[in-house]
């Protein structure tokens, strides 16, 4: 999928990685960038087309399909992390909230835009996942559950959309320097660096992106004798 002259729709494009992806797409020569956000007034980047898009709203998704008939790249970027452990009293409620945005929204957007992508030559879907697709960390317990589900969803989309020529890319990354991780004291990769890596991978026809050292190490650890997802041995 060549970015130059492409028509891209990015969800959650008002800040963080979504904003960085929009900036990188414009720089790479995209013909048009639809910048989706719950409040289109929050989109301030010059050169993009703001789009009202609450990814949990069936009405907004249907309206976006009608408003964006020329799209050939869909980037499912919008996400939420409530910072909830799986044994917390409110885990079920937090998980439901995160599932709506992190799993059901990419599913429903991908289903809605798949016919558009097919009409426009196949195109691509990019799902922003996480290194936490493969491991579960206590402070991000329910979020990790949703990203594991989103990873499986991405693989399912890839298999089922292959026949129409749609490239489906899963992007795994550790901590990014965004508002979501502001209170986390750990090495972080810049959204701009991740965005550049994603667009390079799209141009190369890749199916998976390991956007930083954390994602690369976790992926490598999956096949260890004691898989990284098992955590520390019981004492």
Secondary structure, 3 states (H helix, E strand, C coil): CCCCCCEEEECCCCCHHHHHHHHHHHHCCCCEEEEEECCHHHCCCCCCEEEECCCCCHHHHHHHHHHCCCCCEEEECCCCCCCCCCCCCCHHHHHHHHHHHHHHHHHHHHHHHHHHHHHCCCCEEEEECCHHHCCCCHHHHHHHHHHHHHHHHHHHHHHHHHHHCCEEEEEECCCECCHHHCCCCCCCECHHHHHHHHHHHHHHCCCEEECCHHHHHHHHHCCCCCCHHHCCCCC
